[in-house]
């Protein structure tokens, strides 16, 4: 079951506030101020819709690092077809659009995330192609793939990296933003940037994380 767009938008606006991620002040997003209330609200209000946890309500460190790098290096995306995979709040896709991408496709399996991506895109004056689907193993249709903070679960990371390496072999550029998650790749990547990202103790159990931007090697 998926939540209808009107109900999704109402939930988003009720449980978030407009704020900018610490190292990406150019972008405004609907974000949760604390983790517990929105987690509880998701369980209480959206259980019937079987939606995933509200990862979209936070600007994770890896995504912030990747968005910052894109905005600082617009030549990476200018004129290119960009895929923001596991888009969440839409932060990386919005950054790519602001930096001059020819088009941006933001994909997330969570229908609520896709609703918030649309709201956040409008908030920042950009247009994204938004898709709620599991596209791993499917065509990427992109020149550049952005992946922010997705290596937190072993089966997902293994499946995702196989697919991304196939995309690289077919000519795509893949950039990963990651703050040292348990299942981030240990080889076949080259670090091209690193950022210190302020975080909350509630979200990350520390007040800052060092997040790298990697390019996936052929």
N, CA and C atoms as a LAMMPS dump frame, in Angstrom:
ITEM: TIMESTEP
0
ITEM: NUMBER OF ATOMS
654
ITEM: BOX BOUNDS ff ff ff
-5.0000000000000000e+02 5.0000000000000000e+02
-5.0000000000000000e+02 5.0000000000000000e+02
-5.0000000000000000e+02 5.0000000000000000e+02
ITEM: ATOMS id mol type element x y z
1 1 1 N 0.844 -1.196 0
2 1 2 C 0 0 0
3 1 3 C 0.879 1.247 0
4 2 1 N 0.55 2.245 -0.779
5 2 2 C 1.279 3.501 -0.779
6 2 3 C 0.366 4.61 -0.288
7 3 1 N 0.957 5.606 0.319
8 3 2 C 0.215 6.737 0.834
9 3 3 C -0.126 7.681 -0.309
10 4 1 N -1.35 8.213 -0.321
11 4 2 C -1.706 9.136 -1.394
12 4 3 C -0.911 10.432 -1.228
13 5 1 N -0.65 11.162 -2.327
14 5 2 C 0.22 12.349 -2.287
15 5 3 C -0.224 13.406 -1.283
16 6 1 N -1.526 13.638 -1.183
17 6 2 C -2.01 14.664 -0.254
18 6 3 C -1.7 14.288 1.196
19 7 1 N -1.911 13.022 1.554
20 7 2 C -1.627 12.566 2.919
21 7 3 C -0.126 12.597 3.202
22 8 1 N 0.66 12.22 2.204
23 8 2 C 2.115 12.249 2.37
24 8 3 C 2.598 13.667 2.616
25 9 1 N 2.097 14.611 1.833
26 9 2 C 2.512 16.008 1.994
27 9 3 C 2.091 16.548 3.364
28 10 1 N 0.897 16.191 3.798
29 10 2 C 0.419 16.642 5.108
30 10 3 C 1.319 16.108 6.217
31 11 1 N 1.689 14.833 6.132
32 11 2 C 2.566 14.226 7.127
33 11 3 C 3.919 14.929 7.153
34 12 1 N 4.475 15.183 5.973
35 12 2 C 5.791 15.825 5.863
36 12 3 C 5.766 17.212 6.512
37 13 1 N 4.783 18.007 6.15
38 13 2 C 4.725 19.385 6.658
39 13 3 C 4.441 19.425 8.167
40 14 1 N 3.724 18.416 8.679
41 14 2 C 3.383 18.389 10.094
42 14 3 C 4.585 18.034 10.968
43 15 1 N 5.499 17.22 10.433
44 15 2 C 6.561 16.673 11.263
45 15 3 C 7.962 17.179 10.92
46 16 1 N 8.064 18.166 10.05
47 16 2 C 9.378 18.701 9.694
48 16 3 C 9.347 20.228 9.694
49 17 1 N 10.535 20.811 9.595
50 17 2 C 10.659 22.256 9.45
51 17 3 C 11.604 22.531 8.289
52 18 1 N 11.518 23.722 7.723
53 18 2 C 12.44 24.096 6.655
54 18 3 C 13.768 24.504 7.276
55 19 1 N 14.838 23.853 6.83
56 19 2 C 16.17 24.141 7.359
57 19 3 C 17.204 23.828 6.283
58 20 1 N 18.419 24.299 6.482
59 20 2 C 19.523 24.009 5.567
60 20 3 C 20.516 23.067 6.233
61 21 1 N 21.017 22.06 5.513
62 21 2 C 22.046 21.186 6.085
63 21 3 C 23.284 22.001 6.45
64 22 1 N 23.995 21.617 7.505
65 22 2 C 25.106 22.426 8.008
66 22 3 C 26.146 22.84 6.974
67 23 1 N 26.549 21.934 6.075
68 23 2 C 27.604 22.314 5.131
69 23 3 C 27.052 22.599 3.728
70 24 1 N 25.722 22.636 3.6
71 24 2 C 25.117 22.966 2.305
72 24 3 C 24.067 24.063 2.517
73 25 1 N 24.486 25.254 2.911
74 25 2 C 23.524 26.309 3.227
75 25 3 C 22.749 26.827 2.023
76 26 1 N 23.222 26.506 0.806
77 26 2 C 22.526 26.958 -0.395
78 26 3 C 21.193 26.243 -0.606
79 27 1 N 21.01 25.102 0.037
80 27 2 C 19.833 24.256 -0.184
81 27 3 C 18.948 24.275 1.062
82 28 1 N 17.647 24.428 0.846
83 28 2 C 16.667 24.343 1.933
84 28 3 C 15.88 23.044 1.791
85 29 1 N 15.616 22.394 2.913
86 29 2 C 14.923 21.107 2.919
87 29 3 C 13.923 21.051 4.068
88 30 1 N 12.894 20.23 3.903
89 30 2 C 12.015 19.896 5.013
90 30 3 C 12.694 18.782 5.813
91 31 1 N 13.149 19.114 7.028
92 31 2 C 13.922 18.18 7.841
93 31 3 C 13.318 18.044 9.238
94 32 1 N 13.527 16.88 9.831
95 32 2 C 13.105 16.663 11.219
96 32 3 C 14.133 17.282 12.158
97 33 1 N 13.68 17.83 13.248
98 33 2 C 14.597 18.425 14.212
99 33 3 C 15.131 17.401 15.204
100 34 1 N 14.389 16.323 15.406
101 34 2 C 14.815 15.252 16.3
102 34 3 C 14.41 13.92 15.682
103 35 1 N 15.142 12.873 16.034
104 35 2 C 14.883 11.576 15.413
105 35 3 C 13.688 10.851 16.042
106 36 1 N 13.547 10.897 17.373
107 36 2 C 12.525 10.086 18.038
108 36 3 C 11.096 10.46 17.66
109 37 1 N 10.715 11.746 17.696
110 37 2 C 9.321 12.069 17.378
111 37 3 C 8.887 11.631 15.981
112 38 1 N 9.722 11.838 14.968
113 38 2 C 9.283 11.468 13.617
114 38 3 C 9.3 9.951 13.435
115 39 1 N 10.233 9.255 14.099
116 39 2 C 10.223 7.783 14.031
117 39 3 C 8.92 7.256 14.646
118 40 1 N 8.559 7.806 15.791
119 40 2 C 7.33 7.374 16.455
120 40 3 C 6.1 7.742 15.639
121 41 1 N 6.121 8.923 15.024
122 41 2 C 4.989 9.347 14.204
123 41 3 C 4.831 8.441 12.992
124 42 1 N 5.95 8.033 12.401
125 42 2 C 5.886 7.129 11.249
126 42 3 C 5.261 5.804 11.646
127 43 1 N 5.694 5.28 12.778
128 43 2 C 5.143 4.013 13.254
129 43 3 C 3.665 4.137 13.6
130 44 1 N 3.291 5.254 14.214
131 44 2 C 1.913 5.424 14.682
132 44 3 C 0.952 5.776 13.555
133 45 1 N 1.362 6.673 12.664
134 45 2 C 0.453 7.198 11.651
135 45 3 C 0.523 6.474 10.313
136 46 1 N 1.679 5.896 9.996
137 46 2 C 1.862 5.357 8.646
138 46 3 C 2.046 3.85 8.615
139 47 1 N 1.809 3.196 9.733
140 47 2 C 2.013 1.747 9.786
141 47 3 C 1.164 1.024 8.755
142 48 1 N -0.065 1.482 8.576
143 48 2 C -0.971 0.818 7.636
144 48 3 C -0.463 0.91 6.204
145 49 1 N 0.298 1.958 5.903
146 49 2 C 0.825 2.13 4.546
147 49 3 C 2.127 1.365 4.338
148 50 1 N 2.651 0.752 5.424
149 50 2 C 3.867 -0.057 5.36
150 50 3 C 5.036 0.723 4.767
151 51 1 N 5.212 1.955 5.19
152 51 2 C 6.304 2.768 4.66
153 51 3 C 7.583 2.488 5.452
154 52 1 N 8.746 2.653 4.815
155 52 2 C 10.021 2.458 5.521
156 52 3 C 10.258 3.555 6.555
157 53 1 N 11.282 3.389 7.406
158 53 2 C 11.625 4.445 8.36
159 53 3 C 11.918 5.759 7.631
160 54 1 N 11.76 6.894 8.305
161 54 2 C 11.876 8.194 7.631
162 54 3 C 13.314 8.677 7.448
163 55 1 N 14.114 7.898 6.714
164 55 2 C 15.487 8.313 6.443
165 55 3 C 15.525 9.635 5.67
166 56 1 N 14.455 9.912 4.922
167 56 2 C 14.371 11.122 4.105
168 56 3 C 14.323 12.402 4.949
169 57 1 N 14.054 12.285 6.238
170 57 2 C 13.855 13.464 7.083
171 57 3 C 15.16 14.024 7.64
172 58 1 N 16.294 13.441 7.238
173 58 2 C 17.585 13.882 7.765
174 58 3 C 18.577 14.054 6.621
175 59 1 N 19.46 15.055 6.751
176 59 2 C 20.527 15.26 5.773
177 59 3 C 21.758 14.515 6.279
178 60 1 N 21.934 13.276 5.811
179 60 2 C 22.992 12.416 6.311
180 60 3 C 24.362 12.924 5.858
181 61 1 N 25.385 12.569 6.627
182 61 2 C 26.717 13.131 6.406
183 61 3 C 27.262 12.842 5.007
184 62 1 N 27.08 11.623 4.529
185 62 2 C 27.592 11.285 3.196
186 62 3 C 26.912 12.075 2.098
187 63 1 N 25.603 12.259 2.228
188 63 2 C 24.873 13.049 1.249
189 63 3 C 25.279 14.512 1.276
190 64 1 N 25.512 15.042 2.471
191 64 2 C 25.954 16.434 2.57
192 64 3 C 27.308 16.626 1.9
193 65 1 N 28.236 15.703 2.153
194 65 2 C 29.561 15.806 1.538
195 65 3 C 29.46 15.774 0.015
196 66 1 N 28.633 14.885 -0.494
197 66 2 C 28.483 14.755 -1.941
198 66 3 C 27.826 15.991 -2.544
199 67 1 N 26.791 16.508 -1.903
200 67 2 C 26.129 17.717 -2.39
201 67 3 C 27.079 18.913 -2.366
202 68 1 N 27.86 19.036 -1.281
203 68 2 C 28.831 20.126 -1.173
204 68 3 C 29.842 20.059 -2.312
205 69 1 N 30.303 18.851 -2.609
206 69 2 C 31.307 18.675 -3.661
207 69 3 C 30.73 19.027 -5.032
208 70 1 N 29.517 18.633 -5.282
209 70 2 C 28.866 18.948 -6.556
210 70 3 C 28.706 20.458 -6.728
211 71 1 N 28.269 21.131 -5.68
212 71 2 C 28.087 22.579 -5.763
213 71 3 C 29.426 23.303 -5.924
214 72 1 N 30.478 22.772 -5.321
215 72 2 C 31.799 23.39 -5.426
216 72 3 C 32.49 23.083 -6.749
217 73 1 N 32.031 22.034 -7.442
218 73 2 C 32.645 21.616 -8.711
219 73 3 C 31.549 21.39 -9.758
220 74 1 N 30.879 22.453 -10.191
221 74 2 C 29.752 22.307 -11.126
222 74 3 C 30.141 21.669 -12.458
223 75 1 N 31.422 21.691 -12.785
224 75 2 C 31.871 21.046 -14.026
225 75 3 C 31.603 19.549 -14.011
226 76 1 N 31.47 18.962 -12.822
227 76 2 C 31.181 17.529 -12.722
228 76 3 C 29.814 17.181 -13.29
229 77 1 N 28.857 18.097 -13.169
230 77 2 C 27.48 17.793 -13.561
231 77 3 C 26.977 18.612 -14.742
232 78 1 N 27.645 19.703 -15.065
233 78 2 C 27.139 20.618 -16.09
234 78 3 C 26.858 19.897 -17.403
235 79 1 N 25.619 19.989 -17.854
236 79 2 C 25.219 19.395 -19.125
237 79 3 C 25.05 17.893 -19.107
238 80 1 N 25.188 17.264 -17.952
239 80 2 C 25.11 15.8 -17.876
240 80 3 C 23.753 15.337 -17.366
241 81 1 N 23.409 14.097 -17.739
242 81 2 C 22.234 13.425 -17.185
243 81 3 C 22.653 12.798 -15.861
244 82 1 N 22.003 13.202 -14.778
245 82 2 C 22.42 12.783 -13.442
246 82 3 C 21.346 11.903 -12.823
247 83 1 N 21.783 10.827 -12.188
248 83 2 C 20.907 9.968 -11.395
249 83 3 C 21.29 10.121 -9.932
250 84 1 N 20.346 10.55 -9.112
251 84 2 C 20.533 10.611 -7.659
252 84 3 C 19.881 9.37 -7.086
253 85 1 N 20.699 8.366 -6.765
254 85 2 C 20.175 7.074 -6.323
255 85 3 C 19.987 7.064 -4.81
256 86 1 N 18.851 6.511 -4.343
257 86 2 C 18.553 6.514 -2.917
258 86 3 C 18.458 7.937 -2.43
259 87 1 N 17.691 8.723 -3.155
260 87 2 C 17.729 10.179 -3.043
261 87 3 C 17.349 10.715 -1.674
262 88 1 N 16.448 10.045 -0.944
263 88 2 C 16.074 10.504 0.392
264 88 3 C 15.359 11.837 0.375
265 89 1 N 16.008 12.86 0.866
266 89 2 C 15.43 14.207 0.872
267 89 3 C 15.536 14.89 -0.483
268 90 1 N 16.355 14.312 -1.381
269 90 2 C 16.601 14.944 -2.676
270 90 3 C 17.792 15.877 -2.676
271 91 1 N 18.555 15.915 -1.586
272 91 2 C 19.641 16.879 -1.435
273 91 3 C 20.639 16.832 -2.582
274 92 1 N 21.155 15.643 -2.904
275 92 2 C 22.189 15.554 -3.946
276 92 3 C 21.624 15.891 -5.323
277 93 1 N 20.398 15.441 -5.593
278 93 2 C 19.774 15.761 -6.867
279 93 3 C 19.523 17.249 -7.02
280 94 1 N 19.085 17.89 -5.951
281 94 2 C 18.849 19.333 -5.973
282 94 3 C 20.166 20.069 -6.197
283 95 1 N 21.226 19.638 -5.524
284 95 2 C 22.54 20.253 -5.717
285 95 3 C 22.987 20.116 -7.17
286 96 1 N 22.754 18.951 -7.762
287 96 2 C 23.137 18.742 -9.158
288 96 3 C 22.356 19.659 -10.093
289 97 1 N 21.073 19.808 -9.831
290 97 2 C 20.25 20.697 -10.656
291 97 3 C 20.716 22.15 -10.525
292 98 1 N 21.013 22.568 -9.301
293 98 2 C 21.5 23.926 -9.075
294 98 3 C 22.855 24.154 -9.744
295 99 1 N 23.651 23.087 -9.865
296 99 2 C 24.987 23.191 -10.45
297 99 3 C 24.978 23.11 -11.973
298 100 1 N 23.8 22.905 -12.581
299 100 2 C 23.717 22.964 -14.032
300 100 3 C 23.577 21.653 -14.772
301 101 1 N 23.14 20.597 -14.087
302 101 2 C 22.911 19.322 -14.771
303 101 3 C 21.862 19.482 -15.857
304 102 1 N 22.018 18.723 -16.945
305 102 2 C 21.039 18.783 -18.034
306 102 3 C 19.684 18.284 -17.554
307 103 1 N 19.678 17.22 -16.782
308 103 2 C 18.459 16.697 -16.161
309 103 3 C 18.867 15.848 -14.977
310 104 1 N 17.976 15.733 -14.007
311 104 2 C 18.264 14.963 -12.799
312 104 3 C 17.1 14.025 -12.531
313 105 1 N 17.426 12.744 -12.375
314 105 2 C 16.445 11.726 -12.018
315 105 3 C 16.718 11.31 -10.578
316 106 1 N 15.767 11.555 -9.701
317 106 2 C 15.905 11.218 -8.285
318 106 3 C 15.066 9.98 -7.995
319 107 1 N 15.704 8.93 -7.509
320 107 2 C 15.028 7.638 -7.323
321 107 3 C 15.145 7.192 -5.871
322 108 1 N 14.028 6.738 -5.299
323 108 2 C 14.017 6.187 -3.95
324 108 3 C 12.879 5.174 -3.872
325 109 1 N 13.082 4.098 -3.116
326 109 2 C 12.024 3.086 -3.017
327 109 3 C 10.88 3.541 -2.115
328 110 1 N 11.119 4.571 -1.304
329 110 2 C 10.127 5.053 -0.341
330 110 3 C 9.243 6.113 -0.995
331 111 1 N 7.946 5.862 -1.062
332 111 2 C 7.025 6.81 -1.687
333 111 3 C 6.95 8.128 -0.921
334 112 1 N 7.147 8.086 0.405
335 112 2 C 7.153 9.324 1.186
336 112 3 C 8.38 10.153 0.822
337 113 1 N 9.513 9.487 0.651
338 113 2 C 10.714 10.192 0.213
339 113 3 C 10.472 10.875 -1.12
340 114 1 N 9.811 10.184 -2.032
341 114 2 C 9.547 10.784 -3.342
342 114 3 C 8.642 12.008 -3.224
343 115 1 N 7.71 11.966 -2.28
344 115 2 C 6.859 13.134 -2.046
345 115 3 C 7.683 14.299 -1.526
346 116 1 N 8.578 14.018 -0.578
347 116 2 C 9.38 15.107 -0.014
348 116 3 C 10.396 15.628 -1.021
349 117 1 N 10.89 14.761 -1.9
350 117 2 C 11.805 15.219 -2.951
351 117 3 C 11.124 16.269 -3.823
352 118 1 N 9.874 16.007 -4.185
353 118 2 C 9.135 16.968 -4.994
354 118 3 C 8.929 18.292 -4.28
355 119 1 N 8.59 18.214 -2.997
356 119 2 C 8.385 19.427 -2.208
357 119 3 C 9.698 20.197 -2.064
358 120 1 N 10.782 19.479 -1.782
359 120 2 C 12.078 20.133 -1.614
360 120 3 C 12.596 20.719 -2.928
361 121 1 N 12.349 20.019 -4.027
362 121 2 C 12.769 20.547 -5.325
363 121 3 C 12.07 21.873 -5.611
364 122 1 N 10.766 21.923 -5.376
365 122 2 C 10.007 23.158 -5.59
366 122 3 C 10.501 24.265 -4.664
367 123 1 N 10.831 23.898 -3.44
368 123 2 C 11.328 24.87 -2.477
369 123 3 C 12.607 25.54 -2.964
370 124 1 N 13.413 24.795 -3.727
371 124 2 C 14.687 25.306 -4.231
372 124 3 C 14.633 25.76 -5.684
373 125 1 N 13.427 25.75 -6.263
374 125 2 C 13.253 26.261 -7.611
375 125 3 C 13.852 25.413 -8.71
376 126 1 N 13.911 24.092 -8.5
377 126 2 C 14.436 23.197 -9.532
378 126 3 C 13.401 22.124 -9.858
379 127 1 N 13.586 21.479 -10.98
380 127 2 C 12.689 20.409 -11.405
381 127 3 C 13.483 19.117 -11.506
382 128 1 N 13.001 18.074 -10.845
383 128 2 C 13.626 16.763 -10.895
384 128 3 C 12.635 15.743 -11.448
385 129 1 N 13.152 14.74 -12.132
386 129 2 C 12.337 13.58 -12.509
387 129 3 C 12.376 12.624 -11.318
388 130 1 N 11.227 12.356 -10.714
389 130 2 C 11.174 11.598 -9.465
390 130 3 C 10.541 10.239 -9.709
391 131 1 N 11.183 9.209 -9.187
392 131 2 C 10.697 7.842 -9.412
393 131 3 C 10.792 7.03 -8.126
394 132 1 N 9.712 6.37 -7.755
395 132 2 C 9.706 5.472 -6.608
396 132 3 C 9.801 4.038 -7.124
397 133 1 N 10.998 3.458 -7.03
398 133 2 C 11.205 2.114 -7.58
399 133 3 C 12.545 1.574 -7.11
400 134 1 N 12.682 0.25 -7.179
401 134 2 C 13.97 -0.409 -6.986
402 134 3 C 14.566 -0.582 -8.378
403 135 1 N 15.527 0.245 -8.725
404 135 2 C 16.071 0.227 -10.091
405 135 3 C 17.397 -0.527 -10.185
406 136 1 N 17.87 -1.066 -9.044
407 136 2 C 19.112 -1.835 -9.116
408 136 3 C 18.92 -3.004 -10.079
409 137 1 N 19.902 -3.189 -10.937
410 137 2 C 19.91 -4.191 -12.009
411 137 3 C 19.194 -3.696 -13.264
412 138 1 N 18.597 -2.513 -13.199
413 138 2 C 17.967 -1.931 -14.376
414 138 3 C 18.882 -0.916 -15.026
415 139 1 N 18.446 -0.313 -16.135
416 139 2 C 19.268 0.697 -16.822
417 139 3 C 19.379 1.974 -15.994
418 140 1 N 20.561 2.59 -16.011
419 140 2 C 20.763 3.807 -15.231
420 140 3 C 20.332 5.053 -15.995
421 141 1 N 20.462 5.035 -17.31
422 141 2 C 20.115 6.188 -18.154
423 141 3 C 20.762 7.465 -17.634
424 142 1 N 22.054 7.375 -17.268
425 142 2 C 22.724 8.53 -16.671
426 142 3 C 24.187 8.58 -17.088
427 143 1 N 24.699 9.802 -17.158
428 143 2 C 26.133 10.005 -17.369
429 143 3 C 26.868 10.016 -16.038
430 144 1 N 26.18 10.47 -14.999
431 144 2 C 26.768 10.602 -13.669
432 144 3 C 25.777 10.086 -12.638
433 145 1 N 26.238 9.214 -11.751
434 145 2 C 25.388 8.651 -10.696
435 145 3 C 25.914 9.13 -9.345
436 146 1 N 25.03 9.729 -8.558
437 146 2 C 25.362 10.202 -7.221
438 146 3 C 24.738 9.267 -6.191
439 147 1 N 25.539 8.802 -5.251
440 147 2 C 25.058 7.872 -4.225
441 147 3 C 25.505 8.397 -2.864
442 148 1 N 24.581 8.92 -2.104
443 148 2 C 24.917 9.502 -0.807
444 148 3 C 24.529 8.618 0.357
445 149 1 N 25.537 8.115 1.074
446 149 2 C 25.312 7.418 2.343
447 149 3 C 24.401 6.197 2.221
448 150 1 N 24.733 5.294 1.311
449 150 2 C 23.887 4.12 1.087
450 150 3 C 24.532 2.8 1.529
451 151 1 N 25.735 2.836 2.11
452 151 2 C 26.431 1.587 2.428
453 151 3 C 26.288 1.211 3.901
454 152 1 N 25.058 1.289 4.396
455 152 2 C 24.813 1.033 5.817
456 152 3 C 24.287 -0.375 6.08
457 153 1 N 23.955 -1.13 5.045
458 153 2 C 23.386 -2.469 5.201
459 153 3 C 24.083 -3.408 4.229
460 154 1 N 24.556 -4.557 4.719
461 154 2 C 25.415 -5.43 3.911
462 154 3 C 24.771 -5.923 2.616
463 155 1 N 23.572 -6.523 2.642
464 155 2 C 22.994 -7.024 1.382
465 155 3 C 22.77 -5.904 0.362
466 156 1 N 22.276 -4.762 0.832
467 156 2 C 22.04 -3.635 -0.062
468 156 3 C 23.343 -3.135 -0.656
469 157 1 N 24.373 -2.961 0.173
470 157 2 C 25.648 -2.431 -0.315
471 157 3 C 26.268 -3.353 -1.352
472 158 1 N 26.229 -4.665 -1.112
473 158 2 C 26.814 -5.618 -2.056
474 158 3 C 26.085 -5.575 -3.396
475 159 1 N 24.771 -5.576 -3.344
476 159 2 C 23.972 -5.538 -4.568
477 159 3 C 24.156 -4.213 -5.305
478 160 1 N 24.175 -3.135 -4.551
479 160 2 C 24.316 -1.805 -5.135
480 160 3 C 25.664 -1.643 -5.82
481 161 1 N 26.744 -2.058 -5.157
482 161 2 C 28.079 -1.858 -5.718
483 161 3 C 28.295 -2.695 -6.967
484 162 1 N 27.722 -3.896 -7.019
485 162 2 C 27.8 -4.699 -8.253
486 162 3 C 27.19 -3.946 -9.421
487 163 1 N 26.018 -3.386 -9.185
488 163 2 C 25.289 -2.647 -10.225
489 163 3 C 26.042 -1.381 -10.632
490 164 1 N 26.585 -0.679 -9.651
491 164 2 C 27.313 0.552 -9.953
492 164 3 C 28.581 0.271 -10.753
493 165 1 N 29.255 -0.832 -10.441
494 165 2 C 30.462 -1.168 -11.201
495 165 3 C 30.104 -1.514 -12.65
496 166 1 N 28.968 -2.123 -12.851
497 166 2 C 28.511 -2.371 -14.225
498 166 3 C 28.256 -1.057 -14.95
499 167 1 N 27.693 -0.093 -14.233
500 167 2 C 27.431 1.215 -14.828
501 167 3 C 28.732 1.901 -15.216
502 168 1 N 29.751 1.787 -14.367
503 168 2 C 31.058 2.37 -14.679
504 168 3 C 31.648 1.7 -15.92
505 169 1 N 31.513 0.388 -15.995
506 169 2 C 32.025 -0.346 -17.161
507 169 3 C 31.338 0.087 -18.45
508 170 1 N 30.109 0.591 -18.333
509 170 2 C 29.357 1.052 -19.495
510 170 3 C 29.563 2.539 -19.774
511 171 1 N 30.447 3.188 -18.991
512 171 2 C 30.809 4.564 -19.281
513 171 3 C 30.301 5.622 -18.327
514 172 1 N 29.515 5.246 -17.314
515 172 2 C 29.006 6.234 -16.357
516 172 3 C 30.082 6.583 -15.328
517 173 1 N 29.984 7.773 -14.78
518 173 2 C 30.806 8.182 -13.639
519 173 3 C 29.959 7.992 -12.383
520 174 1 N 30.55 7.373 -11.363
521 174 2 C 29.832 7.14 -10.101
522 174 3 C 30.585 7.82 -8.962
523 175 1 N 29.887 8.7 -8.249
524 175 2 C 30.449 9.354 -7.068
525 175 3 C 29.698 8.886 -5.833
526 176 1 N 30.449 8.477 -4.819
527 176 2 C 29.881 8.006 -3.559
528 176 3 C 30.226 8.997 -2.444
529 177 1 N 29.237 9.378 -1.654
530 177 2 C 29.487 10.156 -0.443
531 177 3 C 29.295 9.254 0.745
532 178 1 N 30.324 9.118 1.598
533 178 2 C 30.226 8.129 2.681
534 178 3 C 31.068 8.559 3.879
535 179 1 N 30.506 8.46 5.092
536 179 2 C 31.242 8.835 6.3
537 179 3 C 31.855 7.647 7.035
538 180 1 N 32.15 6.581 6.297
539 180 2 C 32.738 5.402 6.921
540 180 3 C 31.725 4.421 7.444
541 181 1 N 30.638 4.218 6.691
542 181 2 C 29.642 3.215 7.08
543 181 3 C 30.271 1.817 7.032
544 182 1 N 29.643 0.877 7.717
545 182 2 C 30.228 -0.453 7.873
546 182 3 C 30.494 -1.179 6.567
547 183 1 N 29.69 -0.912 5.547
548 183 2 C 29.797 -1.701 4.324
549 183 3 C 30.21 -0.854 3.118
550 184 1 N 30.895 0.239 3.379
551 184 2 C 31.433 1.043 2.285
552 184 3 C 32.59 0.286 1.635
553 185 1 N 32.831 0.494 0.342
554 185 2 C 33.854 -0.29 -0.361
555 185 3 C 35.261 0.009 0.151
556 186 1 N 36.058 -1.044 0.304
557 186 2 C 37.427 -0.891 0.787
558 186 3 C 38.425 -0.783 -0.355
559 187 1 N 37.998 -1.126 -1.555
560 187 2 C 38.89 -1.06 -2.712
561 187 3 C 38.076 -0.703 -3.944
562 188 1 N 38.769 -0.324 -5
563 188 2 C 38.093 0.039 -6.237
564 188 3 C 37.492 1.42 -6.202
565 189 1 N 37.961 2.252 -5.269
566 189 2 C 37.499 3.633 -5.173
567 189 3 C 38.698 4.556 -4.982
568 190 1 N 38.535 5.799 -5.377
569 190 2 C 39.561 6.815 -5.162
570 190 3 C 38.93 8.014 -4.466
571 191 1 N 39.503 8.416 -3.35
572 191 2 C 38.989 9.571 -2.617
573 191 3 C 39.343 10.856 -3.349
574 192 1 N 38.342 11.692 -3.609
575 192 2 C 38.594 12.954 -4.302
576 192 3 C 38.297 14.17 -3.424
577 193 1 N 37.68 13.959 -2.276
578 193 2 C 37.399 15.067 -1.36
579 193 3 C 37.002 14.503 -0.007
580 194 1 N 37.107 15.356 1.018
581 194 2 C 36.684 14.955 2.365
582 194 3 C 36.166 16.193 3.089
583 195 1 N 35.085 16.033 3.826
584 195 2 C 34.449 17.142 4.523
585 195 3 C 34.132 16.74 5.957
586 196 1 N 34.263 17.686 6.863
587 196 2 C 33.862 17.473 8.248
588 196 3 C 32.437 17.974 8.403
589 197 1 N 31.521 17.07 8.753
590 197 2 C 30.095 17.385 8.776
591 197 3 C 29.568 17.366 10.214
592 198 1 N 29.056 18.497 10.701
593 198 2 C 28.432 18.492 12.032
594 198 3 C 27.222 17.553 12.051
595 199 1 N 27.083 16.799 13.125
596 199 2 C 25.949 15.882 13.274
597 199 3 C 25.405 16.002 14.7
598 200 1 N 24.306 15.319 14.949
599 200 2 C 23.749 15.324 16.302
600 200 3 C 24.085 14.017 17.006
601 201 1 N 24.208 14.081 18.324
602 201 2 C 24.478 12.883 19.111
603 201 3 C 23.356 11.865 18.965
604 202 1 N 22.145 12.344 18.809
605 202 2 C 20.997 11.448 18.694
606 202 3 C 21.032 10.672 17.389
607 203 1 N 21.481 11.33 16.319
608 203 2 C 21.459 10.709 15
609 203 3 C 22.688 9.838 14.742
610 204 1 N 23.857 10.311 15.159
611 204 2 C 25.107 9.636 14.798
612 204 3 C 25.947 9.219 16.004
613 205 1 N 25.508 9.529 17.216
614 205 2 C 26.261 9.217 18.426
615 205 3 C 27.604 9.955 18.467
616 206 1 N 27.674 11.092 17.783
617 206 2 C 28.856 11.947 17.807
618 206 3 C 28.455 13.315 17.258
619 207 1 N 29.28 14.308 17.474
620 207 2 C 28.904 15.667 17.073
621 207 3 C 29.407 16.046 15.685
622 208 1 N 30.267 15.229 15.082
623 208 2 C 30.706 15.472 13.71
624 208 3 C 31.234 14.186 13.105
625 209 1 N 31.152 14.12 11.783
626 209 2 C 31.681 12.968 11.061
627 209 3 C 32.527 13.458 9.903
628 210 1 N 33.59 12.731 9.629
629 210 2 C 34.428 13.002 8.465
630 210 3 C 33.885 12.169 7.314
631 211 1 N 33.391 12.838 6.282
632 211 2 C 32.751 12.141 5.158
633 211 3 C 33.562 12.335 3.882
634 212 1 N 33.818 11.244 3.198
635 212 2 C 34.598 11.273 1.963
636 212 3 C 33.684 11.281 0.748
637 213 1 N 34.21 11.826 -0.344
638 213 2 C 33.596 11.662 -1.661
639 213 3 C 34.558 10.802 -2.464
640 214 1 N 34.055 9.677 -2.941
641 214 2 C 34.867 8.742 -3.716
642 214 3 C 34.339 8.665 -5.144
643 215 1 N 35.256 8.432 -6.08
644 215 2 C 34.865 8.062 -7.424
645 215 3 C 35.094 6.562 -7.558
646 216 1 N 34.122 5.858 -8.106
647 216 2 C 34.214 4.415 -8.294
648 216 3 C 35.074 4.14 -9.523
649 217 1 N 36.113 3.33 -9.35
650 217 2 C 37.071 3.083 -10.435
651 217 3 C 36.582 1.952 -11.339
652 218 1 N 37.018 1.968 -12.603
653 218 2 C 36.647 0.884 -13.521
654 218 3 C 37.179 -0.466 -13.01
